[in-house]
Every structure is written in structure tokens, then in C-alpha cells.
Amino acid sequence: MEKVYVTFDPRSKLCTILFASFLLMFPLPFRAEILFVTLLYLLFILSGSAKKGTLFYGIFWLLILGDFILFPYVDHSFAAFFDFLFVGNRRMVPTIMAAAFAMNRTKISEWIAALKKCYVPFRLIIPLTVLFRFFPTLFQDFKSIRNAMKYRGIAVSTVDLFLHPFQTMEYIIVPMLMSAENTSLDLSSAALVRGLANPKAHTSIYEIRLKVQDYLLVSTLILCGVVGRFM
């Protein structure tokens, strides 16, 4: 039986990323931060990715627990250093969760159609399209290289990659850099061949429109920002 999940428009997901990014520059009070992360967790559940959301949510609370344990000993340099890491990483979790939620179950073609709906210039859409498709291709190249190394008995475990850094550079980093250049050129050519640079109106097979859940999400984000300032 196929799982039923709620779908969100890429534009409302983009608003979620922007809101999380603003929190890095203008942090909300601690209780408001917990409220926003809980909202992101609920969005993961609604979009059918409860396991991924639970992982992020658990990491967030583990970082809070670490900060709570080390804060009384912050006068010591060792404890202060690790407490700084806990707080800094905790501040990054909402942005990472928002980005993961935005990319979850959203195809690259849907993002392109949404950007066109927002009247984003083509000079920005083309490099963004190449960027979105570049990293998945790069990860696939990395997996292929690792499989080839394991087949030949080179750096079979992940620990071997750190124990032999020069070998890692020779067998992984150098081929990845060479592959990255060819991949970027191929993706740029494919984007132009598909007519993304054509200034005329484009059609899309994806229905891009704001639904009830999108309006609710944007309204909730605004409410979180307003309430958070008065908490």
C-alpha cells in the first residue's frame, strides 16, 4: 500500500529555507527556536519522511542536552570549547532541516518551474539548474570510485581513507576533480540544449500552484517570527 503524504509547493519550501537562514543572523529566543524546530519535525512527518525528521530532531535535543551538561563548567577552557561546538551546531540544525525538507520529494524540474513562476531571470535559473544536478552526479561518481577501489582491495574501509591521506588524494580527490569539470560542462550543455535559455514562455508537466497547506505553512512561519520576538 502506497504511503499518503502531504505535498508542498517549492515556493513555500523556499520560504522555509529563507526563514531558517534569517535565524542564523537574527536568532530567536530559545523557546521560539524549539518551536520552529518542532514545526520542521512535523513537516517531515506530514511529507512522509518521519525517520529523517526524527533523526534531525533527536540530534537537536542531544545538542541541547550537551549544552545543558557543560554550561555549569563553562569556566574551564576544555568544557567551554565543546559547549561552543554544541551551541554552534544546534544553531545550524534548523537551516539544515529546512534545506532537507525543501529537497525532500521535490524534483529539479519542479524547482525550475517554481523559479519561473517567481519571475527569476534565466541568467540565474541556468546556473542553479546546473548546481542542483551537479551534486547528485558528483555523489554518484564518488560511489563508483569507492566501489572500484573496494573491488581492487584499496581502502576497503572508511577508516583507511583517513589513515592513508595521500592515497585518498590520489585515488579519490584527483579523479573527482577531473570528473567534476567534465560533469559541469555536460550539465551546462544539456541545460542549453533543453532550451532553458529561450526567453519565450515555457511549459511544464508539473502543476505549480499554492495550495491550502502552503498558505498555512507561510502563515505559521510569519506567526513564529512575530511571536518569537515577543517571547
C-alpha positions in Angstrom: 0.0 0.0 0.0 1.4 3.3 -1.1 2.0 5.8 1.7 -0.1 9.0 1.6 1.8 12.3 2.4 1.2 16.0 2.1 2.9 17.8 -0.8 4.1 21.4 -0.6 4.8 23.9 -3.3 8.5 24.6 -3.9 7.9 28.3 -3.2 6.6 27.6 0.3 9.6 25.4 0.9 11.8 28.2 -0.3 10.1 30.5 2.3 11.0 27.9 5.0 14.7 28.0 3.9 14.8 31.8 4.0 13.1 31.9 7.4 15.7 29.4 8.8 18.5 31.3 7.2 17.4 34.6 8.9 17.5 32.8 12.2 21.3 32.4 11.8 21.6 36.2 11.5 18.8 37.3 13.8 18.4 34.4 16.3 15.1 34.0 18.1 14.7 33.2 21.8 15.4 29.7 22.9 11.8 28.7 23.3 10.9 30.1 19.9 13.8 28.1 18.4 12.4 24.9 19.9 9.0 25.8 18.5 10.4 26.3 15.0 12.4 23.0 15.0 9.3 21.2 16.2 7.4 22.7 13.3 10.1 21.4 10.9 9.8 18.0 12.5 6.0 18.0 11.9 6.6 19.0 8.3 8.9 16.0 7.8 6.1 13.7 9.3 3.5 15.3 7.0 5.7 14.9 3.9 6.3 11.2 4.6 9.8 11.3 5.9 9.3 10.6 9.6 12.6 8.7 10.0 14.7 11.5 8.6 12.8 14.1 10.7 13.2 12.0 13.9 17.0 11.8 13.2 17.3 15.6 12.9 15.0 16.2 15.9 17.0 13.8 18.0 20.3 15.4 17.1 18.8 18.8 18.1 17.8 17.6 21.5 21.2 15.8 22.0 23.0 19.1 21.3 20.7 20.9 23.8 21.5 18.2 26.4 25.2 18.5 25.8 25.0 22.3 26.3 22.9 21.8 29.4 25.5 19.5 30.9 28.6 21.5 30.0 27.3 25.0 30.7 27.9 24.9 34.5 31.6 24.1 33.7 32.0 26.8 31.1 34.8 28.5 33.1 37.1 25.7 32.1 38.6 26.1 28.6 38.0 22.4 27.6 34.3 22.5 28.6 33.9 25.9 27.0 35.2 24.7 23.7 32.8 21.7 23.5 29.9 23.8 24.8 30.7 26.3 21.9 30.5 23.4 19.4 27.2 22.2 20.9 25.6 25.6 20.7 27.0 26.4 17.2 25.9 23.1 15.7 22.5 23.5 17.4 22.1 26.9 15.6 22.8 25.2 12.3 20.3 22.4 12.7 17.2 24.4 11.7 18.8 25.5 8.5 19.9 22.0 7.6 16.4 20.6 8.5 14.7 23.3 6.3 17.0 22.5 3.4 16.5 18.8 3.7 12.7 19.3 3.9 12.8 21.5 0.8 14.7 19.0 -1.3 12.6 16.0 0.0 10.3 14.6 -2.7 10.8 17.7 -4.9 12.2 17.1 -8.4 14.6 19.5 -10.0 12.1 20.2 -12.8 9.6 21.3 -10.1 12.1 23.8 -8.7 12.8 25.1 -12.2 9.0 25.6 -12.8 8.6 27.3 -9.5 11.5 29.7 -10.1 10.0 30.6 -13.4 6.7 31.3 -11.6 8.6 33.7 -9.4 10.0 35.5 -12.5 13.6 34.7 -11.6 15.9 35.7 -14.5 17.1 33.0 -16.8 20.7 34.0 -16.1 20.1 32.7 -12.5 17.9 29.7 -13.4 20.5 28.1 -15.6 23.4 28.1 -13.1 21.0 27.0 -10.3 19.8 24.2 -12.5 23.3 23.0 -13.2 24.1 23.3 -9.5 21.1 21.2 -8.4 22.0 18.4 -10.8 25.7 18.7 -10.2 25.9 17.4 -6.6 23.8 14.2 -7.1 26.0 13.4 -10.1 29.1 14.1 -8.1 27.9 11.7 -5.3 27.2 9.0 -7.9 30.8 9.4 -9.2 32.1 9.1 -5.7 30.2 5.9 -5.1 31.5 4.5 -8.4 35.1 5.3 -7.4 34.7 3.8 -4.0 33.2 0.6 -5.5 36.1 0.3 -7.9 38.6 0.8 -5.0 37.0 -1.8 -2.9 36.9 -4.2 -5.8 40.7 -3.8 -6.1 41.3 -4.1 -2.4 42.3 -0.4 -1.9 41.0 1.4 1.2 38.2 -1.1 1.8 37.0 0.6 5.0 36.3 4.2 5.7 39.0 4.3 8.3 41.6 3.5 5.7 40.7 6.8 3.9 41.9 8.8 7.0 44.9 6.6 7.8 46.3 7.0 4.3 45.6 10.6 3.2 47.9 10.7 0.2 46.4 7.5 -1.2 43.0 9.0 -0.7 44.0 12.1 -2.6 45.5 10.0 -5.4 42.5 7.6 -5.8 39.6 9.8 -4.9 40.2 13.6 -4.9 42.1 13.8 -8.2 39.6 11.7 -10.2 36.7 13.6 -8.5 38.2 16.9 -9.6 38.7 15.7 -13.2 35.2 14.3 -13.2 33.7 17.5 -11.8 35.0 19.6 -14.7 33.5 17.2 -17.3 30.2 16.9 -15.4 29.7 20.7 -15.1 30.4 21.1 -18.9 27.9 18.3 -19.8 25.2 19.6 -17.5 25.6 23.2 -18.9 25.3 21.9 -22.4 22.3 19.8 -21.5 20.6 22.8 -19.9 21.1 24.9 -23.1 20.0 22.0 -25.4 16.8 21.7 -23.5 16.0 25.3 -24.2 16.3 26.8 -20.7 17.9 29.9 -22.1 15.0 30.5 -24.5 13.3 33.8 -23.4 9.9 32.7 -24.6 7.3 31.2 -22.2 8.0 27.6 -21.2 5.5 24.8 -20.4 5.8 22.3 -17.6 4.2 19.0 -16.9 4.2 19.8 -13.2 1.3 21.7 -11.7 2.9 24.6 -9.7 0.3 26.3 -7.6 0.0 27.3 -3.9 -2.5 25.0 -2.0 -4.1 25.3 1.4 -1.2 23.7 3.2 1.2 26.1 1.5 -0.7 29.2 2.8 -0.9 27.6 6.3 2.9 26.9 6.2 3.8 30.5 5.2 1.3 31.9 7.8 2.8 29.7 10.5 6.3 30.9 9.7 5.2 34.5 9.9 3.4 33.8 13.2 6.6 32.1 14.6 8.6 35.1 13.7 6.2 37.6 15.3 5.6 35.5 18.4 9.3 34.7 18.8 10.2 38.4 19.0 7.8 38.8 22.0 8.7 35.7 23.9 
